[in-house]
Every structure is written in structure tokens, then in C-alpha cells.
Amino acid sequence: MTLLIDILGWLGVVLLLAAYALVSAKKLAGDAVLFQGMNMLGGALVLVNSFYYHAYPSVGVNIAWIAIALWTLGRRARRRAA
């Protein structure tokens, strides 16, 4: 089980860093669905890993990370609907 949790955590880190690199290289916009999706999934995977290892400050920051991504996607959807 520990190996699976570690793999999930590292996959999350890769997704978060790849998302950041794509925005920094101007390949994606900060409010792009792909960017926010990568942030949500990456944050969720790191959250699972952090919770498993009782790293609660990391759990907190990843909950915030996911919430920001959801808020951004919701705001984007409302703008498109208007």
C-alpha cells in the first residue's frame, strides 16, 4: 500500500510541476481548463499522499489548491454561460 501511495504522490507532483511549467512557458493560460484540471488532479494525488503520512500542513495547502482550481473553473463556466 505504501508503494501505491508514494507513486500517487509523485504523480501528483509531476502534474503540478508540469502545469506550472506550461503556464510559465505560455503554453497554457492560467484559467485554462487543462491547467486547472492538472492542478486539481495533482493536488488531489498529493493530498492522498500527505494524508497517509500525516503531513497535515501539506493536506491543508492541497485542499486550498484544489479549491482554487474549482473556483476558477466555476468562474470560467459562469462567464461562458453569460
C-alpha positions as CSV (number, residue, x, y, z in Angstrom):
1,M,0.0,0.0,0.0
2,T,2.8,2.4,0.8
3,L,4.3,2.0,-2.6
4,L,1.0,2.9,-4.3
5,I,0.6,6.0,-2.0
6,D,4.2,7.0,-2.9
7,I,3.5,6.6,-6.7
8,L,0.3,8.6,-6.4
9,G,2.1,11.4,-4.6
10,W,4.9,11.6,-7.1
11,L,2.4,11.5,-10.0
12,G,0.7,14.4,-8.3
13,V,4.0,16.3,-8.0
14,V,4.7,15.7,-11.7
15,L,1.3,17.0,-12.7
16,L,1.6,20.2,-10.5
17,L,5.1,20.9,-11.9
18,A,4.1,20.3,-15.5
19,A,1.1,22.6,-15.1
20,Y,3.3,25.3,-13.7
21,A,5.9,24.8,-16.4
22,L,3.2,25.0,-19.2
23,V,1.8,28.3,-17.8
24,S,5.3,29.7,-17.3
25,A,6.2,28.9,-20.9
26,K,2.9,30.5,-22.0
27,K,1.7,27.2,-23.5
28,L,-1.4,27.4,-21.3
29,A,-3.4,30.3,-19.8
30,G,-3.8,30.4,-16.1
31,D,-7.5,29.9,-16.3
32,A,-7.3,27.1,-19.0
33,V,-9.4,24.0,-18.2
34,L,-6.3,21.8,-18.8
35,F,-4.2,23.8,-16.4
36,Q,-6.9,23.8,-13.7
37,G,-7.6,20.1,-14.2
38,M,-3.9,19.3,-13.8
39,N,-3.8,21.4,-10.6
40,M,-6.9,19.6,-9.2
41,L,-5.7,16.1,-10.0
42,G,-2.2,16.8,-8.9
43,G,-3.4,18.4,-5.7
44,A,-5.7,15.5,-5.0
45,L,-2.9,13.0,-5.5
46,V,-0.5,14.9,-3.3
47,L,-3.4,15.3,-0.8
48,V,-3.8,11.5,-0.6
49,N,-0.1,11.0,0.0
50,S,0.1,13.8,2.6
51,F,-2.9,12.5,4.5
52,Y,-1.5,9.0,4.5
53,Y,1.8,10.3,6.0
54,H,0.0,12.6,8.4
55,A,1.6,15.7,6.8
56,Y,-1.3,17.9,7.7
57,P,0.2,21.3,6.6
58,S,0.5,19.7,3.1
59,V,-3.0,18.4,3.4
60,G,-4.2,21.9,4.1
61,V,-2.4,23.6,1.2
62,N,-3.6,20.9,-1.2
63,I,-7.2,21.4,-0.1
64,A,-6.7,25.1,-0.8
65,W,-5.0,24.2,-4.2
66,I,-8.0,22.1,-5.2
67,A,-10.5,24.7,-4.0
68,I,-8.8,27.5,-6.1
69,A,-8.9,25.3,-9.2
70,L,-12.6,24.5,-8.6
71,W,-13.4,28.2,-8.0
72,T,-11.5,29.2,-11.2
73,L,-13.3,26.6,-13.3
74,G,-16.7,27.7,-11.8
75,R,-16.0,31.3,-12.6
76,R,-14.9,30.4,-16.1
77,A,-18.1,28.4,-16.6
78,R,-20.3,31.3,-15.3
79,R,-18.6,33.7,-17.7
80,R,-19.2,31.4,-20.7
81,A,-22.8,30.9,-19.7
82,A,-23.4,34.7,-19.5
